[in-house]
Amino acid sequence: MRKSDYVKRYLLFILLITFFIFLQSSPLSVHLALWGVSPDFLLITVSLAAFLLGPVPGQIIGFTAGLFVDIISGGLLGISAFTFTIIGFGVGIVGQKVYGNSILITISLLFFGTLIKAVVLSMLAALFLKPGYFGYFSRGRIFLEAVLNGVIAPVLFILITGVEKRLKR
């Protein structure tokens, strides 16, 4: 693959991440919620970037996206950056080991990636913010988010791969 193709792919994911950070921090995200739970478009985009680009670009994109989330949210700096770095690297590794770009694999990766995000964020919150905090698992909200992410992921996967094909021309 040519260097210009990599640059185009990175730019595509940077634009998507910027858009989804804006979307998730805007009042529009309330309209996307189901029973008070919104899909994590940023996690979906980072996971798809890692799946399609590999572990090193996945962790770079994950770290950058997580750092922006930490800065915007005003919380403890580095928690989201660390979490998205782990997910970007892990999904990138799985993407290298799996043959083909299956939608079923994408759904599974996003479902389990969402659960891993909740575990890591809960552990970091319990260590640094509130001892004994596991709020991400309260009332089954994380499982609904995992299902929503798994349902939305194939749509974004098809859109991203379609845009990538057009960029290769």
N, CA, C and O atoms as a DFTB+ gen file, in Angstrom:
676 C
 N C O
     1  1       0.846      -1.172       0.000
     2  2       0.000       0.000       0.000
     3  2       0.893       1.237       0.000
     4  3       1.901       1.296       0.705
     5  1       0.507       2.210      -0.795
     6  2       1.286       3.443      -0.898
     7  2       1.107       4.301       0.345
     8  3       0.114       4.201       1.064
     9  1       2.108       5.148       0.570
    10  2       2.080       6.039       1.734
    11  2       0.884       6.979       1.667
    12  3       0.291       7.286       2.702
    13  1       0.516       7.443       0.478
    14  2      -0.628       8.350       0.341
    15  2      -1.937       7.672       0.718
    16  3      -2.862       8.330       1.196
    17  1      -2.023       6.342       0.504
    18  2      -3.227       5.617       0.914
    19  2      -3.363       5.582       2.430
    20  3      -4.460       5.725       2.969
    21  1      -2.224       5.386       3.119
    22  2      -2.254       5.410       4.582
    23  2      -2.668       6.787       5.099
    24  3      -3.451       6.894       6.043
    25  1      -2.142       7.823       4.483
    26  2      -2.484       9.187       4.908
    27  2      -3.979       9.430       4.717
    28  3      -4.629      10.016       5.582
    29  1      -4.520       8.986       3.596
    30  2      -5.959       9.154       3.345
    31  2      -6.789       8.396       4.379
    32  3      -7.804       8.901       4.858
    33  1      -6.354       7.187       4.718
    34  2      -7.087       6.397       5.701
    35  2      -7.043       7.056       7.077
    36  3      -8.059       7.133       7.768
    37  1      -5.857       7.530       7.469
    38  2      -5.738       8.239       8.750
    39  2      -6.632       9.467       8.774
    40  3      -7.336       9.708       9.755
    41  1      -6.608      10.237       7.708
    42  2      -7.434      11.448       7.649
    43  2      -8.912      11.117       7.746
    44  3      -9.668      11.832       8.404
    45  1      -9.330      10.042       7.098
    46  2     -10.725       9.613       7.183
    47  2     -11.114       9.334       8.636
    48  3     -12.159       9.792       9.100
    49  1     -10.284       8.593       9.345
    50  2     -10.606       8.264      10.732
    51  2     -10.485       9.480      11.648
    52  3     -11.246       9.598      12.608
    53  1      -9.564      10.366      11.380
    54  2      -9.459      11.598      12.172
    55  2     -10.713      12.438      12.007
    56  3     -11.229      12.988      12.980
    57  1     -11.205      12.538      10.778
    58  2     -12.443      13.290      10.544
    59  2     -13.627      12.633      11.243
    60  3     -14.447      13.322      11.851
    61  1     -13.725      11.320      11.163
    62  2     -14.816      10.615      11.837
    63  2     -14.745      10.780      13.350
    64  3     -15.767      11.008      13.997
    65  1     -13.560      10.669      13.912
    66  2     -13.408      10.812      15.359
    67  2     -13.767      12.226      15.793
    68  3     -14.446      12.418      16.802
    69  1     -13.313      13.206      15.035
    70  2     -13.655      14.602      15.351
    71  2     -15.163      14.793      15.312
    72  3     -15.736      15.419      16.204
    73  1     -15.803      14.259      14.288
    74  2     -17.257      14.371      14.171
    75  2     -17.958      13.700      15.344
    76  3     -18.891      14.267      15.914
    77  1     -17.518      12.498      15.709
    78  2     -18.196      11.769      16.785
    79  2     -17.912      12.350      18.160
    80  3     -18.764      12.263      19.045
    81  1     -16.739      12.940      18.366
    82  2     -16.502      13.643      19.625
    83  2     -17.476      14.809      19.738
    84  3     -18.054      15.044      20.799
    85  1     -17.652      15.536      18.640
    86  2     -18.612      16.644      18.629
    87  2     -20.023      16.122      18.870
    88  3     -20.773      16.698      19.658
    89  1     -20.386      15.037      18.195
    90  2     -21.736      14.485      18.326
    91  2     -22.012      14.019      19.748
    92  3     -23.084      14.288      20.290
    93  1     -21.062      13.326      20.355
    94  2     -21.287      12.800      21.703
    95  2     -21.295      13.888      22.770
    96  3     -21.888      13.708      23.833
    97  1     -20.644      15.012      22.495
    98  2     -20.646      16.089      23.487
    99  2     -21.729      17.121      23.212
   100  3     -21.856      18.099      23.950
   101  1     -22.507      16.913      22.164
   102  2     -23.564      17.871      21.832
   103  2     -24.903      17.388      22.379
   104  3     -25.046      16.223      22.749
   105  1     -25.877      18.285      22.427
   106  2     -27.223      17.895      22.877
   107  2     -27.909      16.903      21.936
   108  3     -28.911      16.296      22.314
   109  1     -27.394      16.726      20.727
   110  2     -27.982      15.772      19.788
   111  2     -27.869      14.333      20.268
   112  3     -28.677      13.486      19.889
   113  1     -26.876      14.052      21.096
   114  2     -26.666      12.675      21.554
   115  2     -27.836      12.167      22.393
   116  3     -28.053      10.959      22.487
   117  1     -28.581      13.073      22.998
   118  2     -29.754      12.676      23.793
   119  2     -30.800      12.009      22.902
   120  3     -31.508      11.100      23.335
   121  1     -30.888      12.465      21.664
   122  2     -31.877      11.914      20.736
   123  2     -31.467      10.547      20.192
   124  3     -32.290       9.841      19.609
   125  1     -30.224      10.178      20.373
   126  2     -29.739       8.882      19.913
   127  2     -29.813       7.822      21.007
   128  3     -29.507       6.654      20.768
   129  1     -30.219       8.230      22.205
   130  2     -30.226       7.327      23.357
   131  2     -31.443       6.406      23.332
   132  3     -32.529       6.783      22.892
   133  1     -31.225       5.202      23.815
   134  2     -32.286       4.223      23.981
   135  2     -32.314       3.858      25.459
   136  3     -31.362       3.266      25.968
   137  1     -33.400       4.206      26.158
   138  2     -33.526       4.014      27.603
   139  2     -32.370       4.675      28.349
   140  3     -31.847       4.129      29.321
   141  1     -31.988       5.837      27.886
   142  2     -30.944       6.606      28.542
   143  2     -29.521       6.170      28.222
   144  3     -28.573       6.683      28.816
   145  1     -29.357       5.235      27.297
   146  2     -28.030       4.732      26.931
   147  2     -27.766       5.078      25.475
   148  3     -28.543       4.733      24.586
   149  1     -26.647       5.771      25.247
   150  2     -26.256       6.144      23.886
   151  2     -25.156       5.213      23.399
   152  3     -24.337       4.748      24.191
   153  1     -25.134       4.942      22.106
   154  2     -24.004       4.167      21.581
   155  2     -22.720       4.987      21.675
   156  3     -22.758       6.217      21.631
   157  1     -21.612       4.319      21.801
   158  2     -20.318       4.986      21.898
   159  2     -19.689       5.022      20.502
   160  3     -18.917       4.138      20.129
   161  1     -20.034       6.057      19.746
   162  2     -19.541       6.179      18.375
   163  2     -18.021       6.297      18.328
   164  3     -17.384       5.839      17.379
   165  1     -17.459       6.898      19.334
   166  2     -16.008       7.050      19.376
   167  2     -15.333       5.682      19.517
   168  3     -14.354       5.397      18.828
   169  1     -15.850       4.854      20.395
   170  2     -15.313       3.504      20.551
   171  2     -15.468       2.710      19.258
   172  3     -14.564       1.974      18.865
   173  1     -16.598       2.860      18.610
   174  2     -16.832       2.166      17.343
   175  2     -15.805       2.609      16.306
   176  3     -15.229       1.774      15.609
   177  1     -15.574       3.908      16.200
   178  2     -14.642       4.422      15.201
   179  2     -13.213       3.991      15.508
   180  3     -12.483       3.584      14.605
   181  1     -12.811       4.077      16.761
   182  2     -11.458       3.640      17.142
   183  2     -11.298       2.145      16.848
   184  3     -10.267       1.726      16.323
   185  1     -12.296       1.353      17.177
   186  2     -12.227      -0.088      16.936
   187  2     -12.158      -0.406      15.449
   188  3     -11.376      -1.260      15.030
   189  1     -12.966       0.270      14.656
   190  2     -12.926       0.034      13.210
   191  2     -11.598       0.484      12.612
   192  3     -11.068      -0.172      11.716
   193  1     -11.058       1.596      13.101
   194  2      -9.751       2.060      12.627
   195  2      -8.685       1.024      12.961
   196  3      -7.844       0.706      12.119
   197  1      -8.713       0.503      14.168
   198  2      -7.735      -0.503      14.578
   199  2      -7.906      -1.786      13.773
   200  3      -6.921      -2.400      13.365
   201  1      -9.137      -2.188      13.546
   202  2      -9.414      -3.413      12.801
   203  2      -8.907      -3.305      11.363
   204  3      -8.347      -4.259      10.823
   205  1      -9.105      -2.149      10.754
   206  2      -8.731      -1.972       9.352
   207  2      -7.276      -1.559       9.158
   208  3      -6.678      -1.889       8.134
   209  1      -6.692      -0.837      10.129
   210  2      -5.341      -0.316       9.953
   211  2      -4.267      -1.107      10.693
   212  3      -3.107      -1.095      10.284
   213  1      -4.630      -1.791      11.769
   214  2      -3.646      -2.571      12.523
   215  2      -3.466      -2.061      13.933
   216  3      -4.061      -1.054      14.316
   217  1      -2.629      -2.767      14.728
   218  2      -2.502      -2.441      16.143
   219  2      -1.802      -1.112      16.441
   220  3      -2.243      -0.378      17.325
   221  1      -0.732      -0.790      15.729
   222  2      -0.019       0.455      16.038
   223  2      -0.860       1.678      15.655
   224  3      -1.007       2.583      16.476
   225  1      -1.416       1.739      14.438
   226  2      -2.314       2.869      14.158
   227  2      -3.533       2.869      15.087
   228  3      -4.027       3.933      15.461
   229  1      -4.020       1.672      15.459
   230  2      -5.159       1.588      16.367
   231  2      -4.875       2.182      17.722
   232  3      -5.713       2.882      18.292
   233  1      -3.676       1.901      18.248
   234  2      -3.361       2.462      19.565
   235  2      -3.060       3.949      19.473
   236  3      -3.356       4.686      20.414
   237  1      -2.481       4.415      18.371
   238  2      -2.239       5.850      18.212
   239  2      -3.557       6.599      18.111
   240  3      -3.755       7.620      18.770
   241  1      -4.451       6.090      17.287
   242  2      -5.764       6.723      17.128
   243  2      -6.552       6.625      18.434
   244  3      -7.220       7.580      18.828
   245  1      -6.477       5.470      19.111
   246  2      -7.167       5.297      20.385
   247  2      -6.662       6.242      21.453
   248  3      -7.449       6.847      22.181
   249  1      -5.340       6.371      21.549
   250  2      -4.771       7.282      22.539
   251  2      -5.191       8.723      22.266
   252  3      -5.593       9.439      23.183
   253  1      -5.100       9.148      21.010
   254  2      -5.445      10.522      20.656
   255  2      -6.917      10.808      20.931
   256  3      -7.258      11.839      21.511
   257  1      -7.785       9.895      20.515
   258  2      -9.219      10.082      20.753
   259  2      -9.527      10.100      22.242
   260  3     -10.301      10.939      22.705
   261  1      -8.930       9.183      22.996
   262  2      -9.154       9.142      24.437
   263  2      -8.643      10.376      25.148
   264  3      -9.261      10.855      26.098
   265  1      -7.510      10.893      24.687
   266  2      -6.965      12.113      25.288
   267  2      -7.907      13.291      25.067
   268  3      -8.122      14.095      25.974
   269  1      -8.469      13.395      23.860
   270  2      -9.439      14.459      23.594
   271  2     -10.675      14.315      24.474
   272  3     -11.209      15.308      24.968
   273  1     -11.127      13.088      24.666
   274  2     -12.281      12.858      25.545
   275  2     -11.948      13.285      26.968
   276  3     -12.768      13.916      27.634
   277  1     -10.750      12.946      27.439
   278  2     -10.330      13.340      28.786
   279  2     -10.283      14.858      28.924
   280  3     -10.716      15.406      29.937
   281  1      -9.767      15.522      27.926
   282  2      -9.666      16.987      27.976
   283  2     -11.042      17.622      27.956
   284  3     -11.311      18.546      28.724
   285  1     -11.916      17.138      27.089
   286  2     -13.261      17.717      26.966
   287  2     -14.099      17.437      28.214
   288  3     -14.837      18.307      28.675
   289  1     -13.986      16.229      28.759
   290  2     -14.831      15.867      29.900
   291  2     -14.390      16.546      31.193
   292  3     -15.196      16.740      32.103
   293  1     -13.120      16.903      31.273
   294  2     -12.643      17.563      32.480
   295  2     -12.394      16.609      33.624
   296  3     -12.161      17.037      34.754
   297  1     -12.443      15.307      33.342
   298  2     -12.190      14.327      34.391
   299  2     -10.699      14.104      34.580
   300  3      -9.872      14.938      34.210
   301  1     -10.381      12.970      35.159
   302  2      -8.998      12.609      35.409
   303  2      -8.298      12.363      34.074
   304  3      -8.692      11.479      33.314
   305  1      -7.282      13.134      33.801
   306  2      -6.585      13.077      32.521
   307  2      -5.846      11.749      32.362
   308  3      -5.016      11.385      33.195
   309  1      -6.153      11.045      31.301
   310  2      -5.460       9.820      30.962
   311  2      -6.277       8.552      31.078
   312  3      -5.881       7.520      30.536
   313  1      -7.401       8.596      31.765
   314  2      -8.193       7.378      31.944
   315  2      -8.759       6.898      30.607
   316  3      -8.603       5.729      30.253
   317  1      -9.407       7.781      29.872
   318  2      -9.960       7.391      28.569
   319  2      -8.841       7.133      27.570
   320  3      -8.948       6.229      26.740
   321  1      -7.775       7.913      27.641
   322  2      -6.651       7.715      26.723
   323  2      -6.060       6.312      26.908
   324  3      -5.784       5.618      25.930
   325  1      -5.871       5.904      28.152
   326  2      -5.345       4.569      28.439
   327  2      -6.308       3.491      27.942
   328  3      -5.892       2.513      27.320
   329  1      -7.587       3.679      28.221
   330  2      -8.600       2.689      27.850
   331  2      -8.691       2.527      26.339
   332  3      -8.685       1.405      25.833
   333  1      -8.774       3.640      25.617
   334  2      -8.892       3.563      24.157
   335  2      -7.600       3.063      23.512
   336  3      -7.645       2.465      22.437
   337  1      -6.450       3.298      24.150
   338  2      -5.180       2.764      23.647
   339  2      -5.192       1.240      23.735
   340  3      -4.808       0.555      22.787
   341  1      -5.629       0.718      24.861
   342  2      -5.718      -0.738      25.039
   343  2      -6.665      -1.342      24.016
   344  3      -6.347      -2.352      23.388
   345  1      -7.818      -0.728      23.849
   346  2      -8.813      -1.262      22.908
   347  2      -8.295      -1.164      21.473
   348  3      -8.448      -2.105      20.695
   349  1      -7.688      -0.038      21.121
   350  2      -7.144       0.116      19.770
   351  2      -6.086      -0.924      19.461
   352  3      -6.077      -1.500      18.373
   353  1      -5.198      -1.167      20.405
   354  2      -4.147      -2.165      20.195
   355  2      -4.740      -3.570      20.111
   356  3      -4.400      -4.344      19.216
   357  1      -5.629      -3.888      21.050
   358  2      -6.219      -5.233      21.075
   359  2      -7.041      -5.552      19.841
   360  3      -6.916      -6.638      19.276
   361  1      -7.868      -4.629      19.423
   362  2      -8.680      -4.843      18.225
   363  2      -7.779      -4.920      16.992
   364  3      -8.047      -5.693      16.073
   365  1      -6.717      -4.121      16.973
   366  2      -5.768      -4.182      15.860
   367  2      -5.082      -5.534      15.758
   368  3      -4.888      -6.054      14.658
   369  1      -4.714      -6.107      16.899
   370  2      -4.101      -7.436      16.916
   371  2      -5.089      -8.473      16.392
   372  3      -4.734      -9.308      15.560
   373  1      -6.320      -8.421      16.876
   374  2      -7.339      -9.366      16.416
   375  2      -7.591      -9.175      14.918
   376  3      -7.749     -10.150      14.184
   377  1      -7.626      -7.927      14.469
   378  2      -7.832      -7.654      13.043
   379  2      -6.743      -8.231      12.170
   380  3      -7.011      -8.613      11.031
   381  1      -5.514      -8.308      12.671
   382  2      -4.425      -8.916      11.914
   383  2      -4.525     -10.433      11.882
   384  3      -4.104     -11.065      10.913
   385  1      -5.080     -11.020      12.936
   386  2      -5.156     -12.479      13.033
   387  2      -6.348     -13.059      12.286
   388  3      -6.339     -14.230      11.906
   389  1      -7.367     -12.246      12.077
   390  2      -8.601     -12.715      11.452
   391  2      -8.502     -12.482       9.948
   392  3      -8.063     -11.425       9.495
   393  1      -8.913     -13.480       9.193
   394  2      -8.883     -13.350       7.745
   395  2     -10.207     -12.766       7.263
   396  3     -11.276     -13.288       7.580
   397  1     -10.130     -11.693       6.503
   398  2     -11.327     -11.094       5.918
   399  2     -11.938     -10.029       6.807
   400  3     -11.603      -9.906       7.985
   401  1     -12.828      -9.275       6.226
   402  2     -13.516      -8.199       6.928
   403  2     -14.979      -8.573       7.095
   404  3     -15.845      -8.042       6.400
   405  1     -15.247      -9.474       8.003
   406  2     -16.595      -9.964       8.235
   407  2     -17.372      -9.017       9.149
   408  3     -16.832      -8.485      10.119
   409  1     -18.615      -8.823       8.829
   410  2     -19.473      -7.980       9.658
   411  2     -19.740      -8.655      10.999
   412  3     -19.848      -7.977      12.021
   413  1     -19.848      -9.978      11.007
   414  2     -20.076     -10.703      12.264
   415  2     -18.893     -10.529      13.214
   416  3     -19.079     -10.393      14.423
   417  1     -17.684     -10.534      12.671
   418  2     -16.498     -10.301      13.493
   419  2     -16.524      -8.887      14.051
   420  3     -16.179      -8.661      15.211
   421  1     -16.934      -7.942      13.221
   422  2     -17.021      -6.554      13.661
   423  2     -18.013      -6.401      14.809
   424  3     -17.731      -5.705      15.784
   425  1     -19.153      -7.037      14.700
   426  2     -20.159      -6.980      15.766
   427  2     -19.584      -7.568      17.057
   428  3     -19.724      -6.977      18.128
   429  1     -18.945      -8.720      16.951
   430  2     -18.366      -9.369      18.142
   431  2     -17.280      -8.511      18.772
   432  3     -17.234      -8.363      19.993
   433  1     -16.396      -7.940      17.938
   434  2     -15.326      -7.095      18.466
   435  2     -15.885      -5.887      19.213
   436  3     -15.388      -5.524      20.279
   437  1     -16.918      -5.272      18.651
   438  2     -17.490      -4.095      19.310
   439  2     -18.226      -4.455      20.583
   440  3     -18.178      -3.707      21.560
   441  1     -18.904      -5.587      20.586
   442  2     -19.595      -6.017      21.796
   443  2     -18.593      -6.244      22.918
   444  3     -18.755      -5.715      24.017
   445  1     -17.552      -7.033      22.640
   446  2     -16.560      -7.328      23.673
   447  2     -15.680      -6.119      23.976
   448  3     -15.247      -5.942      25.114
   449  1     -15.410      -5.284      22.969
   450  2     -14.652      -4.052      23.198
   451  2     -15.374      -3.117      24.158
   452  3     -14.743      -2.460      24.986
   453  1     -16.690      -3.058      24.046
   454  2     -17.488      -2.233      24.957
   455  2     -17.412      -2.767      26.383
   456  3     -17.304      -1.996      27.336
   457  1     -17.469      -4.079      26.523
   458  2     -17.353      -4.670      27.861
   459  2     -15.961      -4.445      28.440
   460  3     -15.823      -4.166      29.631
   461  1     -14.935      -4.562      27.611
   462  2     -13.562      -4.317      28.076
   463  2     -13.406      -2.855      28.487
   464  3     -12.770      -2.552      29.497
   465  1     -13.991      -1.947      27.698
   466  2     -13.952      -0.519      28.059
   467  2     -14.556      -0.305      29.434
   468  3     -14.006       0.437      30.247
   469  1     -15.682      -0.948      29.699
   470  2     -16.345      -0.784      30.994
   471  2     -15.508      -1.347      32.132
   472  3     -15.425      -0.744      33.202
   473  1     -14.888      -2.500      31.907
   474  2     -14.051      -3.107      32.947
   475  2     -12.858      -2.207      33.257
   476  3     -12.577      -1.923      34.421
   477  1     -12.158      -1.758      32.218
   478  2     -10.957      -0.938      32.427
   479  2     -11.330       0.394      33.077
   480  3     -10.688       0.813      34.041
   481  1     -12.364       1.062      32.557
   482  2     -12.770       2.340      33.149
   483  2     -13.244       2.176      34.588
   484  3     -12.961       3.026      35.433
   485  1     -13.960       1.095      34.875
   486  2     -14.418       0.853      36.250
   487  2     -13.248       0.597      37.186
   488  3     -13.222       1.094      38.312
   489  1     -12.279      -0.180      36.715
   490  2     -11.112      -0.456      37.561
   491  2     -10.310       0.814      37.807
   492  3      -9.877       1.061      38.933
   493  1     -10.107       1.625      36.770
   494  2      -9.360       2.867      36.945
   495  2     -10.119       3.855      37.836
   496  3      -9.517       4.551      38.654
   497  1     -11.437       3.909      37.670
   498  2     -12.240       4.789      38.524
   499  2     -12.193       4.313      39.971
   500  3     -12.123       5.123      40.895
   501  1     -12.231       2.983      40.167
   502  2     -12.165       2.451      41.527
   503  2     -10.798       2.722      42.158
   504  3     -10.706       2.928      43.368
   505  1      -9.750       2.721      41.357
   506  2      -8.405       2.984      41.879
   507  2      -8.165       4.461      42.179
   508  3      -7.594       4.811      43.212
   509  1      -8.607       5.319      41.264
   510  2      -8.221       6.723      41.353
   511  2      -9.325       7.683      41.786
   512  3      -9.026       8.782      42.253
   513  1     -10.569       7.306      41.647
   514  2     -11.650       8.244      41.949
   515  2     -12.472       7.827      43.159
   516  3     -12.463       8.507      44.185
   517  1     -13.181       6.709      43.041
   518  2     -14.051       6.248      44.125
   519  2     -13.763       4.779      44.394
   520  3     -14.031       3.940      43.534
   521  1     -13.235       4.449      45.544
   522  2     -13.013       3.032      45.865
   523  2     -14.327       2.247      45.797
   524  3     -15.352       2.684      46.320
   525  1     -14.279       1.101      45.153
   526  2     -15.471       0.267      45.040
   527  2     -16.415       0.677      43.932
   528  3     -17.529       0.159      43.866
   529  1     -16.016       1.589      43.055
   530  2     -16.897       2.080      41.997
   531  2     -16.921       1.110      40.828
   532  3     -15.880       0.806      40.247
   533  1     -18.080       0.633      40.491
   534  2     -18.285      -0.159      39.276
   535  2     -19.588       0.283      38.625
   536  3     -20.432      -0.541      38.270
   537  1     -19.739       1.582      38.475
   538  2     -20.959       2.176      37.947
   539  2     -21.267       1.835      36.509
   540  3     -22.419       1.917      36.083
   541  1     -20.240       1.449      35.746
   542  2     -20.496       1.110      34.349
   543  2     -21.320      -0.153      34.207
   544  3     -21.890      -0.407      33.146
   545  1     -21.391      -0.948      35.266
   546  2     -22.164      -2.180      35.207
   547  2     -23.509      -2.068      35.929
   548  3     -24.239      -3.052      36.046
   549  1     -23.830      -0.878      36.407
   550  2     -25.076      -0.724      37.154
   551  2     -26.288      -0.779      36.227
   552  3     -26.316      -0.161      35.162
   553  1     -27.252      -1.515      36.656
   554  2     -28.545      -1.638      35.974
   555  2     -28.443      -2.123      34.519
   556  3     -29.324      -1.823      33.713
   557  1     -27.413      -2.848      34.180
   558  2     -27.293      -3.435      32.850
   559  2     -27.065      -2.450      31.720
   560  3     -27.212      -2.801      30.549
   561  1     -26.709      -1.231      32.056
   562  2     -26.534      -0.199      31.031
   563  2     -25.416      -0.539      30.051
   564  3     -25.529      -0.255      28.858
   565  1     -24.339      -1.144      30.544
   566  2     -23.205      -1.422      29.672
   567  2     -23.567      -2.500      28.649
   568  3     -23.072      -2.479      27.522
   569  1     -24.417      -3.425      29.035
   570  2     -24.806      -4.472      28.092
   571  2     -25.688      -3.903      26.984
   572  3     -25.590      -4.326      25.831
   573  1     -26.547      -2.948      27.330
   574  2     -27.346      -2.274      26.307
   575  2     -26.437      -1.467      25.384
   576  3     -26.637      -1.457      24.170
   577  1     -25.436      -0.788      25.957
   578  2     -24.484      -0.049      25.126
   579  2     -23.716      -0.998      24.214
   580  3     -23.479      -0.676      23.050
   581  1     -23.328      -2.153      24.721
   582  2     -22.600      -3.137      23.910
   583  2     -23.452      -3.622      22.747
   584  3     -22.951      -3.790      21.635
   585  1     -24.732      -3.847      22.997
   586  2     -25.637      -4.273      21.927
   587  2     -25.812      -3.153      20.907
   588  3     -25.753      -3.394      19.702
   589  1     -26.030      -1.914      21.392
   590  2     -26.167      -0.778      20.469
   591  2     -24.904      -0.602      19.618
   592  3     -24.994      -0.381      18.410
   593  1     -23.737      -0.699      20.244
   594  2     -22.492      -0.581      19.491
   595  2     -22.367      -1.693      18.455
   596  3     -21.936      -1.456      17.327
   597  1     -22.748      -2.905      18.847
   598  2     -22.693      -4.030      17.919
   599  2     -23.644      -3.887      16.750
   600  3     -23.349      -4.357      15.651
   601  1     -24.785      -3.243      16.969
   602  2     -25.761      -3.036      15.894
   603  2     -25.315      -1.913      14.956
   604  3     -25.498      -2.009      13.743
   605  1     -24.735      -0.860      15.509
   606  2     -24.330       0.294      14.702
   607  2     -23.020       0.029      13.959
   608  3     -22.796       0.592      12.888
   609  1     -22.161      -0.816      14.512
   610  2     -20.845      -1.071      13.920
   611  2     -20.901      -1.531      12.465
   612  3     -20.128      -1.025      11.651
   613  1     -21.783      -2.473      12.097
   614  2     -21.790      -2.892      10.690
   615  2     -22.153      -1.760       9.719
   616  3     -21.629      -1.698       8.607
   617  1     -23.040      -0.880      10.142
   618  2     -23.416       0.245       9.279
   619  2     -22.205       1.140       9.041
   620  3     -21.910       1.504       7.903
   621  1     -21.508       1.491      10.112
   622  2     -20.298       2.310       9.967
   623  2     -19.202       1.564       9.220
   624  3     -18.457       2.168       8.449
   625  1     -19.097       0.262       9.440
   626  2     -18.098      -0.546       8.741
   627  2     -18.329      -0.493       7.233
   628  3     -17.387      -0.309       6.463
   629  1     -19.558      -0.652       6.823
   630  2     -19.890      -0.603       5.394
   631  2     -19.629       0.790       4.831
   632  3     -19.089       0.926       3.733
   633  1     -20.012       1.825       5.580
   634  2     -19.764       3.199       5.115
   635  2     -18.266       3.490       4.997
   636  3     -17.818       4.064       4.005
   637  1     -17.502       3.096       6.003
   638  2     -16.060       3.376       6.004
   639  2     -15.361       2.621       4.885
   640  3     -14.533       3.192       4.176
   641  1     -15.684       1.352       4.718
   642  2     -15.029       0.595       3.637
   643  2     -15.445       1.120       2.271
   644  3     -14.655       1.078       1.327
   645  1     -16.678       1.615       2.153
   646  2     -17.107       2.233       0.893
   647  2     -16.340       3.512       0.595
   648  3     -15.929       3.748      -0.541
   649  1     -16.151       4.328       1.612
   650  2     -15.385       5.568       1.430
   651  2     -13.925       5.239       1.126
   652  3     -13.300       5.897       0.295
   653  1     -13.383       4.227       1.794
   654  2     -12.000       3.821       1.526
   655  2     -11.815       3.385       0.082
   656  3     -10.809       3.718      -0.546
   657  1     -12.779       2.644      -0.447
   658  2     -12.679       2.197      -1.845
   659  2     -12.669       3.397      -2.799
   660  3     -11.946       3.410      -3.795
   661  1     -13.481       4.392      -2.474
   662  2     -13.498       5.600      -3.312
   663  2     -12.191       6.388      -3.196
   664  3     -11.747       7.000      -4.167
   665  1     -11.583       6.375      -2.023
   666  2     -10.324       7.082      -1.820
   667  2      -9.173       6.418      -2.570
   668  3      -8.215       7.088      -2.958
   669  1      -9.262       5.109      -2.774
   670  2      -8.200       4.380      -3.464
   671  2      -8.164       4.686      -4.957
   672  3      -7.149       4.462      -5.616
   673  1      -9.244       5.184      -5.474
   674  2      -9.299       5.496      -6.917
   675  2      -8.427       6.636      -7.279
   676  3      -8.363       7.018      -8.447
